[in-house]
C-alpha cells in the first residue's frame, strides 16, 4: 500500500507545492561569504522571533544542539544537566561526549520536565576538584519522549533563575517550541529570550525539507559559525532551503493547532480501544504515546494496514501528527489499531 498514514514522526512532512514554488524562486548567493539574502532574512526573522541578537542557519536540529553544547562547555569535565529522556542524551549518538568532551547528568523529570529544585540538588560543589563542574542546563520544549508535553512557563523561569544564581549557561532545545507557542499562546521570545542559546526546527511541524536555526548573542553566533564551518555544516546557495523556512514561518505556524486537534482525536479514540492504555488529558500538542502489551508486534501489523507508528519502549508506542496527516488519516489509524488489537 502506497497511501500510508505516516505517524512515525513530524519529520515525515513533505514540502507543499506553494513551499516548493518559494524554494524555486528564492534569491540565492554564497552563504559562507554572507551573500545569500534569503538565508540572511531567515536568520534575522528567527533571531527576532526568539528574542536574540543574531541567528545561524544549520542543516539540522542535532547540529544546533551539538554546537550549543560546544559553545557552553569546556572539554575535560564540564557537565550538562538535562532530562533523562532528552534528545542529546538519547538520540544524538553520544555527541555531547564525542564532540565536546562533556559529562552528562540526567535528571529524572516528570514526562521530560524537571524542576528548579532538581537542578539545585544536582549541582556540584563549586571548587571541588574531584567532581565534574556543573556548567550547562538544557531544556527541551516540547518534551519529545514526554509525549509532547509543554514545559510550564513558570517552571522554565524557575530553572533559569537557579542557573543564573549558580553561574550556569542555559540552552533551549526548541525543536518543537512553536508547538508550545500555539498550544499556550505565549510568544516564542518569552520562552526563548532568557536562554543563552535557543533554536527552532524547520523540518518538523513546519514542514520544511531541511534545516534549523540557532539563536543567541552576536558574539555567540559568531563562534557558532566557526563551529559550523569546522563540523562541515556550512553551505553555499542555501537560500533554496532557507526560503522554505521563511514560507513556513509565514504560513505553517498557526496550522499547528490542527495537528494538536488531530492528536487529541487520536488519543481519545485510542483510549476507547481495549488493550490500549492512555490518558488523553496528558496530550498537550502533537505527540501521542500510549501503552500496549506488544509495541513491536502492533507496529509491524499496523504497517500492513497502511499505518506507521513507532515502538517507543517495551510497552509503549509513539504516534506524531503533522501536516501530511488529516482527520481522515487519524480515523484510518484508529480503525487499524482497533482491528489489529481485536
N, C-alpha and C positions, 0 to 999 in steps of 0.2 A: 504493500500500500504506500503510495507516494504522498497522499494527503495526511500528513502526520500532525497531530495536536502536540506540539513540542513544548512541554513544560519542564524540560531539563534545566533551563536557566533563562534569565532575561538576556543573556549574551547571545541567544539564538535569533534575535531580531535581525531583519534584513532591511536595507535602506529602501524607503518608499520611492516611487517614481519622482515625486517632487524633490526629494533629497538628492536623488541621482542627477536631476537637472541642475541643482545648485552646485553639485560637485563638478559636473561637466563644464559649467560656465565660470568656475572660480578663477579669479585673477591670481597668478602664482609668481613666485620668484625663488631665489636660493635662500632657504630658511637659515642655513648655517651662517650666512652673511647678514642676516636680519632683513632680507629683501623680499620676504613673502608677505604681501599685505594682508592676505586672508588669515594666515596663521597669527600675525600680529593682532589683528582685530579680535580673533577668538581669545587670545591670551588677555587682552585688555578687558574684554567682556567678562571673562571668568574672574579675573582679579577684582573687578568692581563687584561682581555678584557675591564673592566670598568675603569682601571687606578687607582686602590686602592690597599692597602696593603694586605687585607685579605677579606674573604667572609664566609658566613654561609649558608648552605643548609636548606631550610624551606619547610614545606608542601604546603604552598600556598602564593600567592602574597598578599592576605589580611593580612596574618600574617607578611609579610615583612613590609607593611605599618604600622600595629599596633605596631610592635616592634620599628620601626624607630621613630614613634611619641613619644613613651615612653622614648626612648633614649634621645630625644632632649628637651622635656618639663618637667616641674615640676607640679604635681597636685596642684590645688589651684589658677588658674588664668592665667597661661601661655596660649598664643593664637597662633593658626596656621592660616596663610594666604594661601588660596588656591582658585581655581576657583569654582564658584557655581555649576558647572556640575561635579566636580571631584569625583573620586571613594570613597575616605574616607568619604566624606560628604554625599554621596547619597546611597552607596551600601555596607557599612560595619557595618550595624546595630548599628550605633551610637558609634562605637568602640573608636574614639578619646576621647569622653566624658566618656564612661563607664570604659575604661581600663587605661586611662591616665589622667583623670580629666581635659581635655584640652577644652578651648574655641575655637570656630571655626569662623573665619572671612572670609565669602565668598566674592570673587572679581568677578566683572561682566566682564569677559573676552569676547573676540570675538571668538566664537566656541572653547571655552576652553583655549584660550591663553590670558593671561593678560600681562600688560606691567610693566616696572620698575616704571614708574610714578604712576601707580595704587598702587603698593606696597608702594611707598613713601607716597602717600596720606593716606593710610590705617594705617600707623604706629601710635601706641600710643605714647603719650608724655612720654619720659623716666622719671622715678621717680614719676609719677602721681599715688598716692596710691588709687585713685578712679577708675582707669581703669585697664583692663587686661594688662598683659605685652606681647608685641609683641615678639615672641620667635623663630618661625619657619616659613619658606616659603616652600611650596611644589609645584612641577611642575609635571604634568602628560604628559608623552611623549610615544606614541602619545595621543592626547585627544580623549578619547573614545566617549563621547557624543558630541564632536565637529566634529564627523564624521571621525575619524582617522586623524585629522589634525596634521601635523608635526609642532612643535614649531620651528620658525626660530632660527638658532644658535645665531645670534646677539641678539635676544630678551632674550634668555637664559643667555647669558653673561651679559646683562644689568641688569636683575633681580638679578643675583648672585652678581654683583657689589653693588647694593643697599643693599642686605642682609649683605654683608661683612662690608659695611660702617656703618651699624647700629647694628652690633654685633648679627645678626640673624643666626640661623642654617639654612641649606638648604638641602632638601630631594628631590630626583628624583624618582618618581613613574614610573619606566621604564617597565611597563607591556608589552608594545609594542615598546620598544626602538629599537629593531632590525629591525622592520618595517621602522622606521625613518632612520636607518643606510643604509638600502638597497635603500630607496627612494632618499636619498641625497648623498650617497657615503661618508658621514662624519663618521669617525671611532667612535665606541661606547665610547672609552675613552675620545674623545674630547667633547662628550655630557655629560659624567658622572663624570669625574675626579674632576670637580670643586665643586661638592656637598659633604656634609658630609657623606651622605648615598645615595646609589643608588641600584636598583635591576632590574633583568630581570625575566620574567615569562617563564617557560618551557612548559606550558600546552596550550598556545595559538597557534600562527603560527608555533612554533617549533614542535608541535605535540606530546608532552610527556603526559603520563597519570597523573603525579603528580609532583608538586614541583616548587619552585622559589629560587633564590639565592640573598641574600642581602650582599652588599659590603660596606666597609668603612675602617677606620684605624684599626690597630690591636687592639688597646685599645677599640674602639667602638664595634668591632666584639666580643671581649671577653665578653663585657656586653650584647650584643645581645644574646650570647649563654646562659647567665644566665636567660634572659627573655624567651628564647626558652624553657628551662627546666621548668621554673615557669609556663608557659602557656600550657604545655603539648605537645609541638611541637617536643621534642627530639625523636629520632628514634633508632632502633637497626641496623639491616643489611640493611641500606638504600642504599647501593651500587646497589641493584637491580633496584631501580628507578633512582638513580643518573646516572647510565650507559645510560639511555635513554637521559638524558640531554647532556652527552658527545657526544653521537651519533648525536643528533640533532644539536649541535653546529658545528659539522663536516660536516653534510650532508643537513641540512634543512634551513640554513640561506639564502643562495643565491636564493633558490627557492621561497622565499617570494615575489620576483618580479612577479612570476606567479599569486599569489593572488592579487597583485596590478593591474595587467593587467586584471584579471577577474573582479575585482571591477569596473574598468573603463568601461569595456564592459557592465557590468550590469547597471551602471549609464547612459551610452549613450543610451542603449536600453530603460530604464525607461523614459528617457526624451522624447522619441517619443510616449509614451503611453498617450492617452487622460485621464485626471483626475489625472495625477502624476505631482508633482512639484519637480524638482531637476535641479541643475546646475552641470553637470559633471566636470566642471573645479574645483569644490570645493573638489573633491575626491582625496586625496593625497596618501592613502595607501589602506587598505583592508576593510574599513568600509564605508557603503553607507547608508545615512539617507535621506529619501525622504518624501514628504508630500502627503497625500491623505485625503479625506473627512472623512473616517471611518476606522481608523487603525485596531481596534479590528475586525471589520467585514471582512476586507480584509485578515487579518492573519488567521482567522478561515476558510475562504473559501479556501485560499491557501493550508492549511493543507490537505484538501480533495483532492487537486490536487497533493499531494506529495511534497509540498514545505513548508519549515518552515522559517518564519521571525518573528520579534518581534515588537509589538507596543512600540514606544519609546516616546509617548506623545499624547496629544489629537488630533493632526493632523499629526503625524509622525510615520514612520516605519523604523526599523534598519535591515540591512542585512549585514552579515560579511562573506567574502570569506576566504577560508583556504585550507589546504592540502587535505581534503576529498571532495572538490567540484571542478570539472574540467570545461572546457569550455562548454561541452555538458550540464552539470548541470545548468550553467548560462543561456544557451539558453532555457532550460526547465522552469526555473524560470520566465524568461521574457515572455514566451508564456502563462504561468499560470496567471501572473499578467494582461496581456492584455485580456485574456479570462474572468477573474473574473470582471474586471472593465468594460468590454463591456456589 
